Amino acid sequence: MEMNLDEKITENLRFEIKNSGKKITEIAKAIGVRQSTVSQYCSGRSQPTLATLSKLCSFIGASADDILEIKKD
């Protein structure tokens, strides 16, 4: 069964957070949200706004293009 875009974003976000080596608590503090909010992003119960995604990507050193699966030709 193929994943929908929200599921792919959740999976990619979870992967990038894990690979960053940073704890959810430090990510939450750095991007100005609660720890539970970051946990919701990782579980797929919630998606970050674009502004929050930008902060998160900058903090963990990830590409928003990779998380959102934006392909460049």
PyMOL Python script that loads the backbone (N, CA, C, O; Angstrom):
from pymol import cmd

cmd.read_pdbstr("""\
ATOM      1  N   MET A   1       0.847  -1.192   0.000  1.00  0.00           N
ATOM      2  CA  MET A   1       0.000   0.000   0.000  1.00  0.00           C
ATOM      3  C   MET A   1       0.888   1.250   0.000  1.00  0.00           C
ATOM      4  O   MET A   1       1.826   1.360   0.789  1.00  0.00           O
ATOM      5  N   GLU A   2       0.581   2.159  -0.874  1.00  0.00           N
ATOM      6  CA  GLU A   2       1.373   3.380  -0.994  1.00  0.00           C
ATOM      7  C   GLU A   2       0.946   4.405   0.061  1.00  0.00           C
ATOM      8  O   GLU A   2      -0.237   4.551   0.369  1.00  0.00           O
ATOM      9  N   MET A   3       1.946   5.112   0.604  1.00  0.00           N
ATOM     10  CA  MET A   3       1.659   6.133   1.609  1.00  0.00           C
ATOM     11  C   MET A   3       1.169   7.406   0.939  1.00  0.00           C
ATOM     12  O   MET A   3       1.568   7.728  -0.180  1.00  0.00           O
ATOM     13  N   ASN A   4       0.295   8.127   1.639  1.00  0.00           N
ATOM     14  CA  ASN A   4      -0.106   9.432   1.132  1.00  0.00           C
ATOM     15  C   ASN A   4       0.966  10.455   1.522  1.00  0.00           C
ATOM     16  O   ASN A   4       1.898  10.129   2.258  1.00  0.00           O
ATOM     17  N   LEU A   5       0.836  11.667   1.039  1.00  0.00           N
ATOM     18  CA  LEU A   5       1.858  12.690   1.260  1.00  0.00           C
ATOM     19  C   LEU A   5       2.065  12.997   2.736  1.00  0.00           C
ATOM     20  O   LEU A   5       3.206  13.148   3.174  1.00  0.00           O
ATOM     21  N   ASP A   6       0.995  13.094   3.510  1.00  0.00           N
ATOM     22  CA  ASP A   6       1.136  13.371   4.942  1.00  0.00           C
ATOM     23  C   ASP A   6       1.943  12.283   5.639  1.00  0.00           C
ATOM     24  O   ASP A   6       2.783  12.571   6.491  1.00  0.00           O
ATOM     25  N   GLU A   7       1.682  11.034   5.271  1.00  0.00           N
ATOM     26  CA  GLU A   7       2.421   9.922   5.867  1.00  0.00           C
ATOM     27  C   GLU A   7       3.894   9.955   5.475  1.00  0.00           C
ATOM     28  O   GLU A   7       4.767   9.656   6.290  1.00  0.00           O
ATOM     29  N   LYS A   8       4.165  10.318   4.230  1.00  0.00           N
ATOM     30  CA  LYS A   8       5.556  10.425   3.773  1.00  0.00           C
ATOM     31  C   LYS A   8       6.290  11.539   4.507  1.00  0.00           C
ATOM     32  O   LYS A   8       7.443  11.381   4.908  1.00  0.00           O
ATOM     33  N   ILE A   9       5.606  12.671   4.679  1.00  0.00           N
ATOM     34  CA  ILE A   9       6.217  13.803   5.393  1.00  0.00           C
ATOM     35  C   ILE A   9       6.523  13.392   6.832  1.00  0.00           C
ATOM     36  O   ILE A   9       7.602  13.688   7.345  1.00  0.00           O
ATOM     37  N   THR A  10       5.581  12.711   7.484  1.00  0.00           N
ATOM     38  CA  THR A  10       5.796  12.248   8.852  1.00  0.00           C
ATOM     39  C   THR A  10       6.991  11.308   8.922  1.00  0.00           C
ATOM     40  O   THR A  10       7.848  11.453   9.793  1.00  0.00           O
ATOM     41  N   GLU A  11       7.050  10.352   8.011  1.00  0.00           N
ATOM     42  CA  GLU A  11       8.159   9.399   7.995  1.00  0.00           C
ATOM     43  C   GLU A  11       9.493  10.110   7.755  1.00  0.00           C
ATOM     44  O   GLU A  11      10.484   9.815   8.424  1.00  0.00           O
ATOM     45  N   ASN A  12       9.519  11.036   6.808  1.00  0.00           N
ATOM     46  CA  ASN A  12      10.748  11.772   6.504  1.00  0.00           C
ATOM     47  C   ASN A  12      11.181  12.649   7.672  1.00  0.00           C
ATOM     48  O   ASN A  12      12.369  12.736   7.982  1.00  0.00           O
ATOM     49  N   LEU A  13      10.224  13.292   8.312  1.00  0.00           N
ATOM     50  CA  LEU A  13      10.522  14.144   9.457  1.00  0.00           C
ATOM     51  C   LEU A  13      11.080  13.320  10.610  1.00  0.00           C
ATOM     52  O   LEU A  13      12.070  13.704  11.233  1.00  0.00           O
ATOM     53  N   ARG A  14      10.450  12.200  10.889  1.00  0.00           N
ATOM     54  CA  ARG A  14      10.913  11.303  11.950  1.00  0.00           C
ATOM     55  C   ARG A  14      12.350  10.826  11.652  1.00  0.00           C
ATOM     56  O   ARG A  14      13.193  10.795  12.548  1.00  0.00           O
ATOM     57  N   PHE A  15      12.614  10.461  10.406  1.00  0.00           N
ATOM     58  CA  PHE A  15      13.946  10.013   9.994  1.00  0.00           C
ATOM     59  C   PHE A  15      14.990  11.111  10.202  1.00  0.00           C
ATOM     60  O   PHE A  15      16.058  10.854  10.759  1.00  0.00           O
ATOM     61  N   GLU A  16      14.686  12.323   9.760  1.00  0.00           N
ATOM     62  CA  GLU A  16      15.635  13.437   9.872  1.00  0.00           C
ATOM     63  C   GLU A  16      15.892  13.814  11.328  1.00  0.00           C
ATOM     64  O   GLU A  16      17.024  14.121  11.701  1.00  0.00           O
ATOM     65  N   ILE A  17      14.854  13.794  12.141  1.00  0.00           N
ATOM     66  CA  ILE A  17      15.023  14.101  13.573  1.00  0.00           C
ATOM     67  C   ILE A  17      15.907  13.050  14.223  1.00  0.00           C
ATOM     68  O   ILE A  17      16.818  13.387  14.979  1.00  0.00           O
ATOM     69  N   LYS A  18      15.646  11.778  13.938  1.00  0.00           N
ATOM     70  CA  LYS A  18      16.448  10.699  14.512  1.00  0.00           C
ATOM     71  C   LYS A  18      17.912  10.831  14.086  1.00  0.00           C
ATOM     72  O   LYS A  18      18.820  10.683  14.904  1.00  0.00           O
ATOM     73  N   ASN A  19      18.130  11.108  12.808  1.00  0.00           N
ATOM     74  CA  ASN A  19      19.504  11.219  12.295  1.00  0.00           C
ATOM     75  C   ASN A  19      20.238  12.467  12.784  1.00  0.00           C
ATOM     76  O   ASN A  19      21.466  12.529  12.729  1.00  0.00           O
ATOM     77  N   SER A  20      19.494  13.450  13.256  1.00  0.00           N
ATOM     78  CA  SER A  20      20.128  14.675  13.743  1.00  0.00           C
ATOM     79  C   SER A  20      20.862  14.449  15.057  1.00  0.00           C
ATOM     80  O   SER A  20      21.794  15.181  15.391  1.00  0.00           O
ATOM     81  N   GLY A  21      20.436  13.427  15.802  1.00  0.00           N
ATOM     82  CA  GLY A  21      21.030  13.160  17.103  1.00  0.00           C
ATOM     83  C   GLY A  21      20.542  14.101  18.193  1.00  0.00           C
ATOM     84  O   GLY A  21      21.009  14.037  19.330  1.00  0.00           O
ATOM     85  N   LYS A  22      19.607  14.970  17.848  1.00  0.00           N
ATOM     86  CA  LYS A  22      19.088  15.928  18.829  1.00  0.00           C
ATOM     87  C   LYS A  22      17.863  15.339  19.521  1.00  0.00           C
ATOM     88  O   LYS A  22      17.108  14.567  18.930  1.00  0.00           O
ATOM     89  N   LYS A  23      17.684  15.715  20.768  1.00  0.00           N
ATOM     90  CA  LYS A  23      16.537  15.256  21.549  1.00  0.00           C
ATOM     91  C   LYS A  23      15.317  16.122  21.232  1.00  0.00           C
ATOM     92  O   LYS A  23      15.439  17.295  20.880  1.00  0.00           O
ATOM     93  N   ILE A  24      14.151  15.516  21.368  1.00  0.00           N
ATOM     94  CA  ILE A  24      12.906  16.231  21.091  1.00  0.00           C
ATOM     95  C   ILE A  24      12.785  17.467  21.975  1.00  0.00           C
ATOM     96  O   ILE A  24      12.273  18.498  21.538  1.00  0.00           O
ATOM     97  N   THR A  25      13.253  17.365  23.217  1.00  0.00           N
ATOM     98  CA  THR A  25      13.155  18.511  24.127  1.00  0.00           C
ATOM     99  C   THR A  25      13.982  19.688  23.621  1.00  0.00           C
ATOM    100  O   THR A  25      13.525  20.830  23.681  1.00  0.00           O
ATOM    101  N   GLU A  26      15.181  19.432  23.126  1.00  0.00           N
ATOM    102  CA  GLU A  26      16.009  20.538  22.639  1.00  0.00           C
ATOM    103  C   GLU A  26      15.488  21.089  21.314  1.00  0.00           C
ATOM    104  O   GLU A  26      15.615  22.285  21.048  1.00  0.00           O
ATOM    105  N   ILE A  27      14.908  20.234  20.487  1.00  0.00           N
ATOM    106  CA  ILE A  27      14.310  20.709  19.234  1.00  0.00           C
ATOM    107  C   ILE A  27      13.137  21.630  19.547  1.00  0.00           C
ATOM    108  O   ILE A  27      13.018  22.716  18.979  1.00  0.00           O
ATOM    109  N   ALA A  28      12.273  21.186  20.454  1.00  0.00           N
ATOM    110  CA  ALA A  28      11.095  21.976  20.820  1.00  0.00           C
ATOM    111  C   ALA A  28      11.496  23.353  21.344  1.00  0.00           C
ATOM    112  O   ALA A  28      10.924  24.366  20.942  1.00  0.00           O
ATOM    113  N   LYS A  29      12.469  23.386  22.230  1.00  0.00           N
ATOM    114  CA  LYS A  29      12.920  24.656  22.795  1.00  0.00           C
ATOM    115  C   LYS A  29      13.484  25.557  21.708  1.00  0.00           C
ATOM    116  O   LYS A  29      13.212  26.757  21.695  1.00  0.00           O
ATOM    117  N   ALA A  30      14.268  24.992  20.796  1.00  0.00           N
ATOM    118  CA  ALA A  30      14.914  25.789  19.750  1.00  0.00           C
ATOM    119  C   ALA A  30      13.921  26.380  18.754  1.00  0.00           C
ATOM    120  O   ALA A  30      14.137  27.475  18.234  1.00  0.00           O
ATOM    121  N   ILE A  31      12.833  25.657  18.489  1.00  0.00           N
ATOM    122  CA  ILE A  31      11.892  26.148  17.473  1.00  0.00           C
ATOM    123  C   ILE A  31      10.660  26.818  18.081  1.00  0.00           C
ATOM    124  O   ILE A  31       9.785  27.292  17.355  1.00  0.00           O
ATOM    125  N   GLY A  32      10.595  26.856  19.417  1.00  0.00           N
ATOM    126  CA  GLY A  32       9.530  27.600  20.097  1.00  0.00           C
ATOM    127  C   GLY A  32       8.186  26.901  20.182  1.00  0.00           C
ATOM    128  O   GLY A  32       7.136  27.543  20.150  1.00  0.00           O
ATOM    129  N   VAL A  33       8.226  25.560  20.292  1.00  0.00           N
ATOM    130  CA  VAL A  33       6.980  24.817  20.490  1.00  0.00           C
ATOM    131  C   VAL A  33       7.146  23.884  21.686  1.00  0.00           C
ATOM    132  O   VAL A  33       8.250  23.725  22.206  1.00  0.00           O
ATOM    133  N   ARG A  34       6.059  23.276  22.115  1.00  0.00           N
ATOM    134  CA  ARG A  34       6.127  22.327  23.222  1.00  0.00           C
ATOM    135  C   ARG A  34       6.701  20.994  22.747  1.00  0.00           C
ATOM    136  O   ARG A  34       6.631  20.650  21.567  1.00  0.00           O
ATOM    137  N   GLN A  35       7.258  20.269  23.678  1.00  0.00           N
ATOM    138  CA  GLN A  35       7.794  18.938  23.378  1.00  0.00           C
ATOM    139  C   GLN A  35       6.699  18.040  22.799  1.00  0.00           C
ATOM    140  O   GLN A  35       6.948  17.272  21.870  1.00  0.00           O
ATOM    141  N   SER A  36       5.507  18.138  23.341  1.00  0.00           N
ATOM    142  CA  SER A  36       4.393  17.309  22.859  1.00  0.00           C
ATOM    143  C   SER A  36       4.053  17.622  21.401  1.00  0.00           C
ATOM    144  O   SER A  36       3.603  16.744  20.664  1.00  0.00           O
ATOM    145  N   THR A  37       4.266  18.866  20.989  1.00  0.00           N
ATOM    146  CA  THR A  37       3.999  19.245  19.605  1.00  0.00           C
ATOM    147  C   THR A  37       4.974  18.552  18.661  1.00  0.00           C
ATOM    148  O   THR A  37       4.568  18.049  17.613  1.00  0.00           O
ATOM    149  N   VAL A  38       6.253  18.521  19.019  1.00  0.00           N
ATOM    150  CA  VAL A  38       7.241  17.822  18.197  1.00  0.00           C
ATOM    151  C   VAL A  38       6.912  16.336  18.157  1.00  0.00           C
ATOM    152  O   VAL A  38       7.043  15.700  17.111  1.00  0.00           O
ATOM    153  N   SER A  39       6.490  15.786  19.277  1.00  0.00           N
ATOM    154  CA  SER A  39       6.088  14.381  19.314  1.00  0.00           C
ATOM    155  C   SER A  39       4.908  14.122  18.383  1.00  0.00           C
ATOM    156  O   SER A  39       4.842  13.076  17.737  1.00  0.00           O
ATOM    157  N   GLN A  40       3.986  15.063  18.314  1.00  0.00           N
ATOM    158  CA  GLN A  40       2.840  14.926  17.409  1.00  0.00           C
ATOM    159  C   GLN A  40       3.295  14.963  15.954  1.00  0.00           C
ATOM    160  O   GLN A  40       2.737  14.254  15.117  1.00  0.00           O
ATOM    161  N   TYR A  41       4.304  15.781  15.638  1.00  0.00           N
ATOM    162  CA  TYR A  41       4.847  15.794  14.275  1.00  0.00           C
ATOM    163  C   TYR A  41       5.423  14.427  13.928  1.00  0.00           C
ATOM    164  O   TYR A  41       5.241  13.938  12.813  1.00  0.00           O
ATOM    165  N   CYS A  42       6.114  13.811  14.878  1.00  0.00           N
ATOM    166  CA  CYS A  42       6.763  12.516  14.650  1.00  0.00           C
ATOM    167  C   CYS A  42       5.778  11.363  14.567  1.00  0.00           C
ATOM    168  O   CYS A  42       6.072  10.336  13.956  1.00  0.00           O
ATOM    169  N   SER A  43       4.620  11.525  15.173  1.00  0.00           N
ATOM    170  CA  SER A  43       3.621  10.455  15.162  1.00  0.00           C
ATOM    171  C   SER A  43       2.603  10.634  14.040  1.00  0.00           C
ATOM    172  O   SER A  43       1.826   9.724  13.751  1.00  0.00           O
ATOM    173  N   GLY A  44       2.606  11.800  13.414  1.00  0.00           N
ATOM    174  CA  GLY A  44       1.659  12.047  12.334  1.00  0.00           C
ATOM    175  C   GLY A  44       0.332  12.614  12.784  1.00  0.00           C
ATOM    176  O   GLY A  44      -0.571  12.794  11.967  1.00  0.00           O
ATOM    177  N   ARG A  45       0.196  12.898  14.071  1.00  0.00           N
ATOM    178  CA  ARG A  45      -1.055  13.485  14.577  1.00  0.00           C
ATOM    179  C   ARG A  45      -1.182  14.952  14.198  1.00  0.00           C
ATOM    180  O   ARG A  45      -2.272  15.523  14.246  1.00  0.00           O
ATOM    181  N   SER A  46      -0.059  15.558  13.821  1.00  0.00           N
ATOM    182  CA  SER A  46      -0.031  16.977  13.482  1.00  0.00           C
ATOM    183  C   SER A  46       1.095  17.211  12.488  1.00  0.00           C
ATOM    184  O   SER A  46       2.059  16.446  12.438  1.00  0.00           O
ATOM    185  N   GLN A  47       0.970  18.274  11.694  1.00  0.00           N
ATOM    186  CA  GLN A  47       2.023  18.665  10.763  1.00  0.00           C
ATOM    187  C   GLN A  47       2.484  20.081  11.129  1.00  0.00           C
ATOM    188  O   GLN A  47       1.664  20.920  11.502  1.00  0.00           O
ATOM    189  N   PRO A  48       3.772  20.349  11.026  1.00  0.00           N
ATOM    190  CA  PRO A  48       4.246  21.698  11.327  1.00  0.00           C
ATOM    191  C   PRO A  48       3.834  22.689  10.247  1.00  0.00           C
ATOM    192  O   PRO A  48       3.679  22.328   9.081  1.00  0.00           O
ATOM    193  N   THR A  49       3.659  23.935  10.650  1.00  0.00           N
ATOM    194  CA  THR A  49       3.441  24.983   9.650  1.00  0.00           C
ATOM    195  C   THR A  49       4.728  25.135   8.852  1.00  0.00           C
ATOM    196  O   THR A  49       5.774  24.627   9.257  1.00  0.00           O
ATOM    197  N   LEU A  50       4.661  25.819   7.740  1.00  0.00           N
ATOM    198  CA  LEU A  50       5.878  26.026   6.939  1.00  0.00           C
ATOM    199  C   LEU A  50       6.929  26.810   7.712  1.00  0.00           C
ATOM    200  O   LEU A  50       8.122  26.524   7.604  1.00  0.00           O
ATOM    201  N   ALA A  51       6.498  27.790   8.485  1.00  0.00           N
ATOM    202  CA  ALA A  51       7.446  28.574   9.281  1.00  0.00           C
ATOM    203  C   ALA A  51       8.135  27.693  10.324  1.00  0.00           C
ATOM    204  O   ALA A  51       9.344  27.796  10.529  1.00  0.00           O
ATOM    205  N   THR A  52       7.367  26.835  10.974  1.00  0.00           N
ATOM    206  CA  THR A  52       7.933  25.931  11.976  1.00  0.00           C
ATOM    207  C   THR A  52       8.825  24.894  11.314  1.00  0.00           C
ATOM    208  O   THR A  52       9.885  24.561  11.845  1.00  0.00           O
ATOM    209  N   LEU A  53       8.411  24.380  10.162  1.00  0.00           N
ATOM    210  CA  LEU A  53       9.230  23.411   9.434  1.00  0.00           C
ATOM    211  C   LEU A  53      10.571  24.029   9.051  1.00  0.00           C
ATOM    212  O   LEU A  53      11.609  23.373   9.131  1.00  0.00           O
ATOM    213  N   SER A  54      10.543  25.276   8.643  1.00  0.00           N
ATOM    214  CA  SER A  54      11.776  25.975   8.288  1.00  0.00           C
ATOM    215  C   SER A  54      12.726  26.058   9.482  1.00  0.00           C
ATOM    216  O   SER A  54      13.917  25.775   9.349  1.00  0.00           O
ATOM    217  N   LYS A  55      12.202  26.444  10.646  1.00  0.00           N
ATOM    218  CA  LYS A  55      13.019  26.518  11.863  1.00  0.00           C
ATOM    219  C   LYS A  55      13.563  25.147  12.239  1.00  0.00           C
ATOM    220  O   LYS A  55      14.733  24.998  12.593  1.00  0.00           O
ATOM    221  N   LEU A  56      12.685  24.147  12.154  1.00  0.00           N
ATOM    222  CA  LEU A  56      13.067  22.791  12.522  1.00  0.00           C
ATOM    223  C   LEU A  56      14.193  22.291  11.611  1.00  0.00           C
ATOM    224  O   LEU A  56      15.185  21.738  12.086  1.00  0.00           O
ATOM    225  N   CYS A  57      14.031  22.489  10.308  1.00  0.00           N
ATOM    226  CA  CYS A  57      15.055  22.052   9.356  1.00  0.00           C
ATOM    227  C   CYS A  57      16.385  22.745   9.614  1.00  0.00           C
ATOM    228  O   CYS A  57      17.436  22.105   9.578  1.00  0.00           O
ATOM    229  N   SER A  58      16.350  24.024   9.869  1.00  0.00           N
ATOM    230  CA  SER A  58      17.579  24.764  10.155  1.00  0.00           C
ATOM    231  C   SER A  58      18.254  24.214  11.402  1.00  0.00           C
ATOM    232  O   SER A  58      19.474  24.048  11.429  1.00  0.00           O
ATOM    233  N   PHE A  59      17.473  23.933  12.425  1.00  0.00           N
ATOM    234  CA  PHE A  59      18.047  23.470  13.684  1.00  0.00           C
ATOM    235  C   PHE A  59      18.653  22.074  13.587  1.00  0.00           C
ATOM    236  O   PHE A  59      19.714  21.814  14.154  1.00  0.00           O
ATOM    237  N   ILE A  60      17.978  21.174  12.865  1.00  0.00           N
ATOM    238  CA  ILE A  60      18.488  19.801  12.795  1.00  0.00           C
ATOM    239  C   ILE A  60      19.388  19.566  11.577  1.00  0.00           C
ATOM    240  O   ILE A  60      19.937  18.477  11.411  1.00  0.00           O
ATOM    241  N   GLY A  61      19.536  20.583  10.731  1.00  0.00           N
ATOM    242  CA  GLY A  61      20.406  20.451   9.567  1.00  0.00           C
ATOM    243  C   GLY A  61      19.828  19.569   8.474  1.00  0.00           C
ATOM    244  O   GLY A  61      20.556  18.828   7.813  1.00  0.00           O
ATOM    245  N   ALA A  62      18.519  19.651   8.286  1.00  0.00           N
ATOM    246  CA  ALA A  62      17.838  18.845   7.271  1.00  0.00           C
ATOM    247  C   ALA A  62      17.321  19.739   6.148  1.00  0.00           C
ATOM    248  O   ALA A  62      17.186  20.952   6.308  1.00  0.00           O
ATOM    249  N   SER A  63      17.040  19.122   5.032  1.00  0.00           N
ATOM    250  CA  SER A  63      16.491  19.837   3.887  1.00  0.00           C
ATOM    251  C   SER A  63      14.968  19.715   3.877  1.00  0.00           C
ATOM    252  O   SER A  63      14.425  18.612   3.932  1.00  0.00           O
ATOM    253  N   ALA A  64      14.287  20.856   3.806  1.00  0.00           N
ATOM    254  CA  ALA A  64      12.824  20.835   3.705  1.00  0.00           C
ATOM    255  C   ALA A  64      12.403  20.154   2.408  1.00  0.00           C
ATOM    256  O   ALA A  64      11.360  19.501   2.365  1.00  0.00           O
ATOM    257  N   ASP A  65      13.193  20.297   1.357  1.00  0.00           N
ATOM    258  CA  ASP A  65      12.887  19.626   0.091  1.00  0.00           C
ATOM    259  C   ASP A  65      12.833  18.115   0.275  1.00  0.00           C
ATOM    260  O   ASP A  65      11.956  17.452  -0.278  1.00  0.00           O
ATOM    261  N   ASP A  66      13.766  17.570   1.049  1.00  0.00           N
ATOM    262  CA  ASP A  66      13.773  16.128   1.299  1.00  0.00           C
ATOM    263  C   ASP A  66      12.574  15.706   2.143  1.00  0.00           C
ATOM    264  O   ASP A  66      11.943  14.687   1.864  1.00  0.00           O
ATOM    265  N   ILE A  67      12.264  16.482   3.166  1.00  0.00           N
ATOM    266  CA  ILE A  67      11.135  16.145   4.036  1.00  0.00           C
ATOM    267  C   ILE A  67       9.825  16.205   3.262  1.00  0.00           C
ATOM    268  O   ILE A  67       8.967  15.335   3.415  1.00  0.00           O
ATOM    269  N   LEU A  68       9.672  17.236   2.429  1.00  0.00           N
ATOM    270  CA  LEU A  68       8.434  17.414   1.668  1.00  0.00           C
ATOM    271  C   LEU A  68       8.436  16.639   0.354  1.00  0.00           C
ATOM    272  O   LEU A  68       7.449  16.649  -0.382  1.00  0.00           O
ATOM    273  N   GLU A  69       9.545  15.970   0.066  1.00  0.00           N
ATOM    274  CA  GLU A  69       9.742  15.203  -1.168  1.00  0.00           C
ATOM    275  C   GLU A  69       9.528  16.061  -2.407  1.00  0.00           C
ATOM    276  O   GLU A  69       8.811  15.680  -3.333  1.00  0.00           O
ATOM    277  N   ILE A  70      10.163  17.224  -2.402  1.00  0.00           N
ATOM    278  CA  ILE A  70      10.114  18.119  -3.551  1.00  0.00           C
ATOM    279  C   ILE A  70      11.236  17.698  -4.491  1.00  0.00           C
ATOM    280  O   ILE A  70      12.412  17.719  -4.126  1.00  0.00           O
ATOM    281  N   LYS A  71      10.864  17.325  -5.680  1.00  0.00           N
ATOM    282  CA  LYS A  71      11.838  16.880  -6.679  1.00  0.00           C
ATOM    283  C   LYS A  71      12.153  18.036  -7.617  1.00  0.00           C
ATOM    284  O   LYS A  71      11.255  18.726  -8.100  1.00  0.00           O
ATOM    285  N   LYS A  72      13.429  18.233  -7.863  1.00  0.00           N
ATOM    286  CA  LYS A  72      13.866  19.285  -8.790  1.00  0.00           C
ATOM    287  C   LYS A  72      14.337  18.617 -10.072  1.00  0.00           C
ATOM    288  O   LYS A  72      15.109  17.659 -10.044  1.00  0.00           O
ATOM    289  N   ASP A  73      13.863  19.136 -11.187  1.00  0.00           N
ATOM    290  CA  ASP A  73      14.272  18.578 -12.488  1.00  0.00           C
ATOM    291  C   ASP A  73      15.480  19.265 -13.033  1.00  0.00           C
ATOM    292  O   ASP A  73      15.952  18.917 -14.116  1.00  0.00           O
TER     293      ASP A  73
END
""", "prot")
cmd.dss("prot")
cmd.show_as("cartoon", "prot")
cmd.util.cbc("prot")
cmd.orient("prot")
